[in-house]
Amino acid sequence: MNYHIFREIADSWVLLAMFVFFVSAVLWSFRPGSRKRHQDIANIPFRHEDGPADSEESQS
C-alpha cells in the first residue's frame, strides 16, 4: 500500500521538482551577469604559462 503512494509521489512531484531544479540551474549558469566569471574560470590553466605565480596573486 505505501509503495504505491510513494511511487505516485515520485512519478509526479519529485519529477516536477527535479525538472524545476534543472531548469533553474541552466538559467542560473546562463544569466547575463555571469559571462566574465565563466571566462575567468575557463582561463585558470593559462594564467601563469610564462612563469611561476607571484606570491601576491597566489594568496588572493
C-alpha positions as CSV (number, residue, x, y, z in Angstrom):
1,M,0.0,0.0,0.0
2,N,2.7,2.5,1.0
3,Y,4.8,1.6,-2.0
4,H,2.1,2.8,-4.4
5,I,1.7,6.1,-2.7
6,F,5.4,6.7,-2.7
7,R,5.5,5.6,-6.4
8,E,2.8,8.1,-7.4
9,I,4.6,10.9,-5.5
10,A,7.9,10.0,-7.1
11,D,6.4,9.8,-10.6
12,S,4.7,13.2,-10.4
13,W,6.0,15.7,-7.7
14,V,9.6,14.6,-7.5
15,L,9.9,14.6,-11.3
16,L,8.5,18.1,-11.3
17,A,10.8,19.2,-8.6
18,M,13.9,17.8,-10.4
19,F,12.8,19.4,-13.7
20,V,12.4,22.8,-11.9
21,F,15.8,22.4,-10.3
22,F,17.4,21.5,-13.7
23,V,15.8,24.5,-15.5
24,S,16.8,26.9,-12.7
25,A,20.4,25.6,-12.7
26,V,20.6,26.1,-16.5
27,L,19.1,29.6,-16.3
28,W,21.5,30.5,-13.4
29,S,24.5,29.4,-15.4
30,F,23.5,31.4,-18.5
31,R,22.4,34.6,-16.7
32,P,23.7,37.8,-18.3
33,G,26.0,38.8,-15.4
34,S,28.0,35.6,-15.3
35,R,29.9,35.8,-18.6
36,K,33.0,37.5,-17.0
37,R,33.1,34.9,-14.2
38,H,32.8,32.0,-16.6
39,Q,35.6,33.4,-18.8
40,D,37.8,33.9,-15.8
41,I,37.2,30.4,-14.6
42,A,37.9,29.0,-18.1
43,N,41.3,30.7,-18.3
44,I,42.6,29.4,-14.9
45,P,45.0,26.9,-16.6
46,F,46.5,29.6,-18.7
47,R,47.1,32.3,-16.1
48,H,50.8,31.7,-15.4
49,E,52.0,30.0,-18.5
50,D,55.1,32.3,-18.9
51,G,56.4,31.8,-15.4
52,P,55.5,30.9,-11.8
53,A,52.8,32.7,-10.0
54,D,53.6,35.8,-7.9
55,S,53.3,35.4,-4.2
56,E,50.7,38.2,-4.1
57,E,48.5,36.6,-6.7
58,S,48.7,33.1,-5.2
59,Q,47.4,34.4,-1.8
60,S,44.3,36.1,-3.2
